[in-house]
Amino acid sequence: MTQSRTPARRRFLHHAGGLILGTGFTALAPGVARADVPQARSLSFSHTHTGEHLSLVYAMGDQVLPQAQLALNHFLRDHYSGDVGAIDPHLFDVLFALRQTLGAEGPFHVISGYRSPATNARLRKTRGGGVASHSLHMDGMAIDIRLPGVALGDLRDAAVSLQDGGVGFYQHEDFVHVDTGRVRRWG
């Protein structure tokens, strides 16, 4: 009887885990019960295209938590195709520093995270050249965001002040592009 219950339990946990990912959750290191533990770094997001929300502790000290990395990879997937890419962990640190610089606590609104090569090529054809041929989104090194309660220009200026990658300002589209490539700015 124990053997027959185990597969059913695994299916239930797998299914419940998928539901949790879809509705938002908090990922913690084993044995950690609170997100305000010293050396814990956390982020929160709301995805403008999928409607999903995610709040999690992504790192303890210098270590990115493996379960948080997986959750962030899934959350920041290509919202057109569903393809999941590997997001650069340094991007999380840039976002964390950005939130601290601004003194903001609310969730980042995500417009775009990972982008598959096929999606990138399609967007290049339909967006009039506003998409780079080798976008860092395809390498999991870029994110397009806004932060409610923070003026878009202030978000851009804070990102530029970090001097930790590229910053694009898309005022008419209402987002700031942040990446972990070379230091540069546009828009």
N, C-alpha and C positions, 0 to 999 in steps of 0.2 A: 504494500500500500504506500509506503514511503517513496518508492521509485515512481509510482504513477503520479504522485502529488508534486514531485520536484519539477518535472517539465511544465506542468500547469502553472506552478508558482513562477517559474522563469518567464513563461509567456506573459503572465500578468505583470510582473515587474518590468519586462521589456516594453509592454504596451503602456504601462503607467509612466515609465520614463519618457516615452515619446510624447505623451500628453503633457508632462511637466515641461519638456522642451518647448512645446507649442504655446504654452500659456505663461511662461516665465518662471524662474526659480532662483534660489540663491545657492551657489556652490561654495562649499567650505572645505578646508583641508581636514583630513581625518582628525577627529578629536577636537576640532574647533567649533564652538557653539555660537560665537558672535562675530560679526563683521568688524567690530571696533577694536579688535585685538592689535596691540602694537606690531608694527611691521607688516600688517595685512594691507594690501592695496585692493581697492574695489572699484568697480565701474557699474553704471547702469545705462540701459539703452531702451529706446522705443523705435521700432522699425516702421517707417512711414508707408512701406509697400505691403508688408506681410501682416501688420497689426500686432506683431509679437512684442513682448517686453522681456527684458533680461536684466537682472541685478545679481552680481556675484562678486565674491572675493576671487581675484584672478591670480594673485601672487602672495607669497609669504616670504618676507626677506627678499633674497635674490632669485627665488625659485618661482617660476610660473607653474601653477598647479595643473597637472595633466588633464584632470576632468574639466577644469575651467577652459583650457585651451580647446578641448573638443567642443565644449558648449559654445564658445565664441566662434570657432570655425563654422559650426552649423548655423548659428544665428546670423552671421555675416555672409552667408552663402549668396550665390547669384540668385536674386529673386525672380529673374526671368526664366531660368532653366532648372533651378534647384541644385545645380552643381555646387559641391562644397570644396573649397580650397583651403590651403594651409595659410592662416593669417600670421604675419610676422609678429612675434611677441613684443618686439620693441614698439610697435604701433600702440599696444595697450598702455605702455609706459608713457608715450607721448600724450595720449588722451588723458591719462591720470594727471600728468604734469599740467596739462592745459586746464583741466578742471580746478586744480589747486591754484594755479595762477589767477584764474578768474574768481575764485572763491565760490564756485557754483556747486550745488549739490544735486540738482535735477538730472534726469536722464538725457543723454545725447540722443537727438533724433537722427537716425541713420537713413540716408537717402540711398547710398550705395556702398557696399563693402567689396567682397570678392566679385570679380566679373570673369566669366569663362572667355577663352579666346573667340568662340563662336558668337557669344553675345557682344563682345567688344567689336568684332567685325561688322555685325548687323547694325549696331549703334553708330558706327563710323559712317555707314552708308545712309542712315536715316536722320542723323543729327547735323548734317551740314558741316562736317569737319570738326565738331566740338569735342571729339573723342580721340585721344592719342592712339597711334597705331600700335605702340607697345606700352599701353597704360600700365602703371604700377598696380592697378586694381587686379590685373591678371596674375600678378605675383603675390597677392595677399599683402601688399605693402601700402595700400591706400584706402582711405575712407572719405566719404562725403557726408558732412554732418551740419547740424545747427544745434543750438542750445537754447531752449526756451528761457526767456527772461534775460538773455544776453544779446545785445545788439550784434548783428552780423559783422559789422566793422570791428567791434571790440573782440569778437571771437577770432577774426582774421589777425588783428594786431597781436593778440596774445599768442597765437600760433607762430607768427613771425618772430616774436620775441624769444621763443624757445631756441631758435636757430638749430633745429633738429629735424630737417627734412624739407620737403616742398610744401608750399601753401598756395592754393588757388582760391581766388575770391570770385564767386558767382552770384553777384547781387541780385540780378533779375531772376535767377533760378532759386534764390533763397537758400544757398548753402556755401560752406567753406570746404574745400578739398584739403586734406592733410595726408602726407605720406612720409615714408621713412627713406626716401631716396636722398639725392644730394640736396643741399640747402639751396633753395631758389624760391621765387614767388612770381605770381602773375595775376592778372585781373584787377 
